[in-house]
């Protein structure tokens, strides 16, 4: 039920790291019909909410200012969490959203605005900010990593949280094989599986690919392949859960062998099948198969 249907205010309190995109998300919430204000200290939020409610606004979003870098963030953090508690005690629908991003993304965004800033200085400031804002992130109803999704997607997740319950984020595990002889692939996890005995040196298996049962059985018959596959399943399962909590839409796992035809293909297919059995959404593709990679996600 939306706030308009229930007659109850939907209040969204937004906090997060500098350069994580809070102001941009606020602009999209404003376009969605929210009354918005940026960088308002927590102690001033109640007066702003009261004014907006007097004006008839029932959907309100506030980016809360927790203090500038180098300042003590604890008072602002405490005021924000206390504010959410008071609003909920008053029976108001109040959601706390934390917007973050990875260090590389934050560094790139900061450099675009402050090109003369020392990378070392910037990294130190970001680490200090992460520690200072950790209590807010831990207490948030929704924590989003803006490195990986568009502002409109962030907006949609916030709207779902504020007006229709906590959104379910399903991360797709995107598994791909490749051949190192044609260049390495990029991914969140890149694993070299050339330690597995090569079917290329078995005359009957050389013409086959890892998609063929006989070749795949040979690859997966080795203890090293079995152990690696079990480790990859555990790693992918743990990362998928963490990525979902961070609202990251995909986890890219790339497995490489020499030509991208035998070992990496068999391992990628086996990993995908194992993760599907665990209930994960999976996409499997093979780069060296002449563009035939990229089957649609499998929804268990």
C-alpha positions in Angstrom: 0.0 0.0 0.0 1.4 3.4 -0.9 1.5 6.4 1.4 -1.1 8.1 -0.6 -3.5 5.2 -0.2 -2.9 4.8 3.5 -2.9 8.6 4.4 0.3 8.0 6.3 3.5 9.9 5.7 6.4 8.1 4.1 9.6 9.6 5.5 13.0 8.6 4.0 16.1 9.6 5.9 19.2 9.3 3.6 22.8 9.1 4.9 26.0 7.9 3.4 29.5 8.6 2.2 30.7 11.7 0.4 30.5 11.3 -3.4 28.3 8.2 -3.0 25.5 9.9 -4.9 23.1 11.0 -2.2 22.2 14.3 -3.8 21.6 12.6 -7.2 19.3 10.1 -5.7 17.4 12.9 -3.9 16.8 14.5 -7.2 15.2 11.4 -8.6 13.0 11.1 -5.4 11.9 14.6 -5.9 10.9 13.8 -9.5 8.9 10.9 -8.0 6.8 13.3 -5.9 8.8 13.5 -2.7 9.4 16.8 -0.9 13.1 16.9 -0.5 15.9 18.7 1.2 19.6 18.1 1.1 22.3 18.2 3.8 20.0 19.0 6.8 21.4 18.3 10.3 19.4 15.7 12.2 18.4 18.2 14.9 16.6 20.4 12.3 14.8 17.5 10.6 11.7 17.5 12.9 10.9 21.1 12.2 11.3 20.5 8.4 9.0 17.5 8.6 6.4 19.4 10.6 6.5 22.2 8.0 6.1 19.9 5.1 3.2 18.0 6.8 1.5 21.3 7.4 1.8 22.0 3.7 0.2 18.7 3.0 3.3 16.7 1.9 3.0 13.0 2.8 6.1 11.8 1.1 9.3 13.4 2.4 13.0 12.6 1.8 15.9 14.2 3.7 19.6 13.7 3.2 20.9 14.1 6.7 24.2 16.0 7.3 26.3 14.0 9.8 29.2 16.5 9.8 32.0 17.4 7.5 35.2 15.2 7.1 37.5 15.7 10.0 34.6 16.5 12.4 33.3 14.3 15.1 30.5 12.3 13.5 29.3 10.6 16.7 26.9 13.4 17.7 25.3 13.5 14.3 25.1 9.8 14.1 23.4 9.5 17.5 21.0 12.3 16.6 20.0 10.5 13.4 19.4 7.2 15.0 17.5 8.8 17.8 15.4 10.7 15.3 14.4 7.6 13.5 13.4 6.0 16.8 11.2 9.0 17.8 9.5 9.1 14.4 8.6 5.4 14.6 7.5 5.8 18.2 5.1 8.5 16.9 3.6 5.9 14.5 5.2 7.4 11.4 6.6 5.3 8.6 10.2 6.2 8.6 13.0 4.4 6.6 16.7 4.9 7.0 18.7 4.4 3.8 22.5 4.3 3.6 24.2 5.0 0.3 27.8 3.9 -0.1 30.2 3.0 -2.9 33.6 1.3 -3.3 36.8 3.1 -2.7 37.8 3.1 -6.4 34.5 4.7 -7.4 34.6 7.2 -4.6 38.2 8.1 -5.5 37.2 8.6 -9.2 34.3 10.8 -8.3 36.3 12.8 -5.8 39.1 13.3 -8.3 36.6 14.7 -10.8 35.6 17.4 -8.3 39.0 17.9 -6.6 41.7 16.9 -9.1 44.5 18.2 -7.0 43.7 16.1 -3.9 46.4 13.7 -2.9 45.2 10.0 -3.4 46.8 9.1 0.0 45.0 11.9 1.7 41.7 11.0 0.0 42.1 7.3 0.9 42.7 8.2 4.6 39.7 10.4 4.7 37.5 7.7 3.2 38.7 5.1 5.7 38.0 7.5 8.5 34.5 8.1 7.1 33.7 4.4 6.8 34.6 3.9 10.5 32.6 6.9 11.6 29.5 6.0 9.7 29.6 2.2 10.3 26.9 2.4 13.0 24.5 4.2 10.6 25.2 1.7 7.9 24.6 -1.2 10.3 21.3 0.3 11.5 20.0 1.2 8.0 16.8 -0.4 6.7 18.5 -0.5 3.3 22.2 -0.2 2.4 22.9 0.4 -1.2 26.3 0.3 -3.0 25.8 3.0 -5.7 29.0 1.8 -7.6 27.0 -0.8 -9.5 23.5 0.5 -10.2 22.0 3.6 -11.8 20.4 6.3 -9.6 17.0 5.4 -10.9 17.4 1.8 -9.6 18.4 3.2 -6.2 15.3 5.4 -6.3 13.1 2.4 -7.2 14.5 0.4 -4.3 13.9 3.2 -1.9 10.4 3.7 -3.1 9.7 0.0 -2.6 11.1 0.1 0.9 9.3 3.3 1.9 5.9 2.4 0.3 5.7 -1.3 -0.2 8.1 -3.1 2.2 11.7 -4.1 2.0 12.7 -4.9 -1.6 14.0 -8.3 -2.5 17.2 -7.9 -4.4 18.3 -11.0 -6.4 21.8 -10.9 -7.5 22.6 -12.9 -10.7 25.8 -14.9 -10.6 27.2 -14.3 -14.0 29.7 -17.1 -14.8 31.9 -17.0 -17.9 34.7 -19.0 -19.4 37.6 -17.6 -21.4 41.0 -18.5 -22.9 44.1 -16.7 -21.7 45.7 -17.0 -25.2 43.1 -14.5 -26.4 43.5 -12.2 -23.4 42.3 -12.2 -19.8 38.7 -11.5 -18.8 37.5 -9.0 -16.3 35.3 -10.0 -13.4 34.7 -9.7 -9.6 36.4 -13.1 -9.3 38.9 -14.4 -11.9 40.2 -17.9 -11.5 42.9 -19.6 -13.6 42.0 -23.3 -14.0 45.0 -24.3 -16.0 46.1 -26.4 -13.1 43.6 -29.0 -14.1 44.9 -31.7 -16.5 44.2 -30.6 -20.1 41.8 -32.7 -22.3 43.6 -31.3 -25.3 46.3 -33.9 -24.8 43.8 -36.7 -24.9 43.3 -37.5 -28.6 39.6 -38.5 -28.3 38.8 -35.4 -26.3 40.7 -32.8 -28.3 37.9 -32.2 -30.8 35.3 -31.8 -28.0 34.5 -28.9 -25.8 33.7 -28.6 -22.1 30.1 -28.7 -23.0 30.4 -32.3 -24.1 29.7 -34.9 -21.4 32.8 -37.0 -22.1 35.1 -34.0 -21.9 33.4 -32.5 -18.8 33.6 -35.9 -17.0 37.3 -36.0 -17.7 37.9 -32.5 -16.4 35.8 -33.1 -13.2 37.2 -36.5 -12.5 40.4 -35.0 -11.1 40.6 -34.3 -7.4 42.0 -30.8 -8.0 39.0 -29.9 -10.1 36.6 -31.3 -7.5 38.3 -29.4 -4.7 38.4 -26.1 -6.7 34.7 -26.5 -7.7 33.7 -27.0 -4.0 35.6 -23.9 -3.0 34.1 -21.8 -5.8 30.6 -22.9 -4.8 31.3 -21.8 -1.2 32.8 -18.5 -2.3 30.1 -17.7 -4.8 27.3 -18.5 -2.3 28.9 -16.2 0.3 29.5 -13.4 -2.1 26.0 -13.6 -3.7 24.5 -13.1 -0.3 26.7 -10.1 0.4 26.1 -8.6 -3.0 22.3 -8.9 -2.6 22.5 -7.0 0.7 24.5 -4.3 -1.1 21.9 -4.2 -3.9 24.5 -5.2 -6.5 22.8 -6.8 -9.5 25.5 -9.2 -10.6 28.4 -11.2 -9.3 30.8 -11.8 -12.2 32.9 -15.0 -12.0 35.4 -15.7 -14.8 37.2 -19.0 -15.2 40.1 -19.2 -17.7 42.1 -21.9 -19.3 44.5 -21.8 -22.2 42.1 -21.7 -25.1 38.8 -21.3 -23.3 37.4 -24.5 -24.9 37.8 -27.4 -22.5 38.6 -26.9 -18.8 37.2 -23.5 -18.2 34.0 -24.4 -20.0 33.5 -27.6 -18.1 34.2 -25.9 -14.7 31.9 -22.9 -15.6 29.0 -25.3 -16.5 29.5 -27.4 -13.3 29.7 -24.3 -11.1 26.5 -22.9 -12.6 24.7 -26.2 -12.1 25.8 -26.4 -8.5 24.7 -22.8 -7.7 21.3 -23.4 -9.4 20.8 -26.4 -7.0 21.4 -24.0 -4.1 18.6 -21.7 -5.4 20.8 -18.9 -6.8 20.0 -17.1 -10.1 22.7 -18.0 -12.5 23.9 -17.0 -16.0 26.6 -19.0 -17.8 28.4 -17.9 -20.9 31.6 -18.9 -22.9 33.6 -16.1 -24.5 35.5 -18.2 -27.0 32.4 -19.8 -28.5 32.1 -17.2 -31.2 29.5 -15.0 -29.4 27.3 -17.9 -28.3 27.9 -17.0 -24.7 25.3 -15.5 -22.4 22.3 -17.7 -21.8 19.5 -15.9 -19.9 19.5 -16.1 -16.1 18.1 -19.2 -14.6 15.5 -18.6 -11.9 15.1 -21.6 -9.7 
